[in-house]
Amino acid sequence: MNNLNYVYHPNDRFAWVEINLDNLDSNLKLVREFIFSCNSEKDNKKPDIMTVVKANAYGHGLLEISKRAIAAGSSSLGVALIHEGLRLRNGGVKVPVICLGAHSPEKVKDAVENDIHLSVTSVNSAKIISDICSSINKDCRVHIKIDTGMNRIGLDFKNAVKDIIAISKMPGIKTEGVFTHFACASRKEDSYNMLQWGRFKKIMDELKITCPEIENYHCSNSAAFLRYPEMHLDIVRLGIIIYGINPFNNDYEDFCSRDVMDFISKLKPVLSLKARISFIKKVQKGENISYCGTFKTKRDSIIATIPIGYADGYSWNFSNKAYAIFNDCLAPVVGNITMDQTMIDLTGCNGAGDAKAGDEVVLIGHGGGKQITANELADLIETINYEIICMIGDRIPRIYTKGG
């Protein structure tokens, strides 16, 4: 290709993701309103919003989503990896960026030099940061992670106060925050949430006396944000609801308040996955479709191929289970999904006889009066909605829309 400034157009590959930035704004507005309703008394401090943009902003596009979230009221951004933070800094993002995960010592210097706040998960990880800060004569702002029951990363809650006091005295370490993460906030049974909260609150209460310079405490992910307003604290870390997706299991109506259910009903999904038909074939009754003959036509059929497959994150497990929306009709995926292509059966759909290459189908999102959600796709293959959106690959370009 001679033109190195070439800009992708959806027709070039016939498959793309649409990101509705107006829906992102709407979801953040809902969040701000919910915060105000939970903290409406005059003296109540309102928590800041940290939009979590790890994993390419849950598949939505790191830089574009981050900038829009900031414009819509997010005070900081959460990432998992230092290189995600560096991408934000290189893209001109100035707000605090907090690396919430464990990190490679080899990248700490880059983080410090670019004012990326690091999580401290152990006394040893703090020592590594401190030594690097001393070697380059710079400070690093850190958020110290306490493991209150997730048993993944973080200081042991039993020794946390002692360890945090020691960490905060290390050269170059500026303790900006202390946080934990709930393991089961999305589930109906909340006794484990209360156990974790009790452990964290005890530590927090002690630290407010022994380390009054620590300004930020945070523990609420999306599900905890909605269920437990008393746990909003200084920062709320919000991911999945910012992208317009329900953070709870399917039984949420059994345990969520009316206000929470109203909030969920107003969420607007930000991501749609679309494609254009690349090939149409009339197939006789009794013919096999795709690899291994897992689907056999039960009638003379109109089979459309769309150029998206498991290499793009459209899971092989959707084979013979998922649907695409064509002309306000749910057309079933038939046969095994292949690496780059998927077949759908248009037979019986309105206008199937006139279908042609270039006609649009919807794999996630709205089409006419029909909708396919990440939750529904997750249920089909016994996974979670997070995975459905996060696994859409880089071969599928993101197209950003706004203003209707």
N, C-alpha and C positions, 0 to 999 in steps of 0.2 A: 504494500500500500504506500503510495507516494506521499499522500497527505497525512503527515504525522499529527496534525491538529484535528483530525477526524472526530466528530461527535456522534455517538451511537444514536440510532433511531430504532424504535421498537420493531418496525417492519424488517429490519436487517436479520434478526434471528427468529422473529415471530414469538418470542416469549420474554416477559418482563414483569417486574414488580412495580406497582403504583403506590406511592407514599403520599397520603393526603395530609398535608401540613395543617390545614384548617382543623381537621379532626384532632391532631396533636394539641393545637391551641385549645380546643374545646375541652379535652380531657384535663389539661392543666388548669383551666378555669374551674372545672368541677372540683379538682383537688383544693384549689385556693378557697373555694366556697365551703368545702367540707371542713377545712382547717378553721375557718372563721366561725362556723356553726359550733364547733367543738371547743373553741377558745374565745367565746364572744364576750366574756367578762372583761371589763376595761383593763384590769391589771394583769390579765393573763398574757404571757409572752407567746407569740405565734412562732411555731417552729419554721425553720428554713426548709426549703425543698431541695433535696439532692436528687437529680434525675440520673438513674443508673443507665449508662450507655455502653457497658461492656458487650463483648461479642458483636461488634459492629452495630451497636444500639439494637440488640435483639434482632438482628437481620435487617434493620431499617436504614442503616447508613450512618456511620459514626459522626462525621463532621456536620452534615446537614441537620441531623436531628439535634445535635448538641447546640448548635447556634440558634435553632428555632426554640428549643426548650429554654434557653437563657432569655431570649426575647419575651417568652411567655411567662417568666417569673421564677425560673429555677435559679437558685443562688450558687449551686455547685454541681459538679458532675462526678459520678462514681464509675471507675473502670476496674478491671480485674488485673490488667497487665501494664507494666511501665510503658511498653511500646505503644499501647493505646493512648496513654497520657501524652506521649511525645507527639503522636499524630495530631492530637488536639492543639498542643502548643504550636506545632509547625503550621497548623491551619488558622492560627490567629486567635485562639480561645484564651481569654485572660482570667476567667473566674477560677476559683479553687478547683483543682482536680485531685480527687482522692483515689489512690490505688488500694482497693479493698482486699486484694488477695496477697498471698505470699509472693516474694519476688526474688529474682536472681541477684546475687551480690554484684555480678558484673554490670548490671544496669543501674545500680544505686547512684553512682556518680552522675549519670545522665539525668536521673530524676531530680537530684538535688540541684543541679545546675539549671534546671528548667522549672524549678519551684513546683514540682509535683509532690503532693503530700503522700507519705508512705504509711502503710499499716505496719505496726510492730506486732509480731505474733509470738515472740519469745524474748527473753533477756538476751539471748545470743544474737537474734536478728537486730535488736536495738544496738548492741555493741558493734556490729558490722557497720551499721549506718553511722554511728558516732565516730568510728575510726575514719571512715571516708570523709565525713564532714570536717574532721580535724585536719586531714591531709590536704584539703582544698580551701580551708578557712571559710567554710560556709555553714549555715544552719539548715536543718531539715525539719519541717513541720510534720508531725506524725499523729496518727490516730491509733491508739492501742486497742488491739482486739482481745476480748476476753471470751474464752470458751465456757459458756454456762450450761452446755448440754448437747450441742451439735456434734461435739467430738470430731471436729475437722481440723481447724487451726485456731490458735489463740492461747493466751495465758490460761493456766489452770485457775479456775475461779477461787479455789481455796487459798491460793497464795497471791492473788491478783493485787491486792492493796500494797503489800510489801514490794512486789516486783515493780509496780507502777511508780512508787516513790523512788526506787533505785534507778529506773529507766529515766525518769524525768530529771535526774541529777547528772546524767551523762553529758559530756561536752557535745555541743552541736545539736542536741535533741530539744525540740520545742514541742511540748505535748499540747496539741490543739484539741484533741478529742479522745474519748474512750467509748467503745461500742461493743455490742454483741449481736448475735443473729439467732432468730428463732427457727427451730427445726420443724415445727408442726403448726404454724400459724394458720394455714389454709384448711386444717381439718377440724371437724366438729368438736371432738374431744379436746378440751383446752387445759387439762390439768398440767400437762408438760409445759405449756406456755407459761402458766402461772409459776411453776417451779423455776423456770429460767428467769422470769421477771423478778421473782423474789431474790434470787441470787444476785442479779445485776443491780437491783435497787439497793440492796445492802451494801454492795461495793461502792456504788455511786454516792450513797449517803456518807460513807466514811471518807471518800476522796474529797468531797466538798469541804470537809474540815481539814484534812491533811494536805490537800493539793488544791487550794482555792483558785489557783491560776488556770486550771483546766476549765475551758469555757463551754465545751460541747460534749453532750452525751447523746447517744442515739442507738436505737434498737429496732425501730419499726420498718419492716419491709411493707409491701403493698397490702398483704392480708392483715398484718398486725395494725397497720395504719387505720384500716377501716373498722376492725373489731375493737380496738383498745385505745380510745382517745387519750387515756391517762398515760400511755406510753409514747406519745408524740415527742416529748422532751424537747431538745434543742434543734434537732434535724430529723426529718423523715426521709428515708431512702426508698425511692419509688421507681420501680421498673415496669412491670407488666401492665399496671393500670394506666400508665402514661401512654402506652401503645394501644389502649382501648380494649384490653382483654381481661376477663374475669379471673381474679387470682385464686378463687376457691374451687374446691371439688364440686361435683354436680349436686351434692346435697346441701348446698349453702343456704337454701331457703329454710332449712330445718333449724338453723342456729343463728342466722344473721338478722339484725334488727331491720325494721321497716326502712329506716334512713339508709342503711347500707344497701338494701335491695334496690331502693330508688336510685342510689348512686350508680350501681352496676347497670341498671336499665338504661342509664343515660350515657354510658361509655360508648365511644365511637371508634371502631377498629381503624387503625391508621394504614394498615398494609392490605393490599389486594395482589393476588397473583393471577396473571392473565397470559393468554397465548393466542396465537392465530393458527388456524388449521393449515397444515403444510401439505396434506395429501388426502384425497377422498377415494374410497374404493367400495364398489358394490360387491358384496360377498354372498355366495349362495348358502342356503341352509346346510348345516353339517360340517362347515369348514372350521379348522382350528385358527385361533388368533394368537400370534406372538410365540415366544419360546415355550417349549414343552407342552403345548396344547392344553393349557389349563382352562381355556374357555373355548367352547364350541358353539357356533351360531345355531340358534333354535329356529331361525326363520331367515329368509333372504334379508340381508342387512346392509345398512349404510355405515361403513366404518371410517372414522376420521382419525388421522394421525396428527398429533401435536408434538412440536419439537422441544420436549422437556422430559427428563428422565431422572433416574436415581443419582446420576452424577451431579445433578443440579439441586439435590436435596428433596426432590419429589420422591418419597420413599418407595422402594420396591414393595414394601408391605401394603401399599395402597392397591396393589394388583387385585382386580376383581372385587374391590370394596368401595373405592371412592367414586365421586361423580364430578362432572364438569357442567357448568351452566351454558346451554346453547339455546338461544331464542326462547328464553324463559322456561326452559325444560332442563331437568336433571338427566344428563346423558351419562350412563355408567362407564367407568373405566373397565375395559375388557382385556383379558389376557395379561401376561406378565409385563409389568413396566420394564422397559429396557434402559440402557445407560443414558441414552440421549432422546428417546422418543417414547410416547405413550399413545395407546389407541383407545378411542371412546366410541360407543355405539349410539349413533344418532337416530336409529330406526324408531319411528313413532313420534319423534320430536317435530314440532311445527316447522315447516320449511326445510326438512331434512333432504327432500328431493332436489332442492335448489342450492344446497350447501356447496361451498367452493373453497378452495385454498385462499387464505386471507381472512376468512370469517373468524370473528373473535369468540373465544370461550373464556369462562372464569373458573379458576381452580380454587381460589380463596377469595371471598368477598361477595358483593352483590351483583346480580345480573337480572334485570327486569324485576319481577316480584320474588325471585328466589335468592337464597343466601347460603353460602358454605362457610362455616366458621372454623377457626383453628381448634376450638374445643371439639367440634364434631369430628374433625379429622383425627384428633388425638384419641378420641374414644374408639374410632375404627381400628386403630392399631395398638391400643392399650399403652399409650404414652401420655405425655403432658403437653398442654398447649405451648409452653415455652419451646419445646423441642421443634414443634412444627414450624414456627417462624424463624427460629435460630438456624435451622439446618438448610435454609434456602441459600444456595451457593453463589459465589462471585461471578459465575458465568451468566447469571441472570441479572441484567442491569436494573438499577433503581431509577425510576422516573418520578420526579417530585411535582406535585400539583398543589395549587392554592388558589384562593379566590373563586371557588365554585367550579 
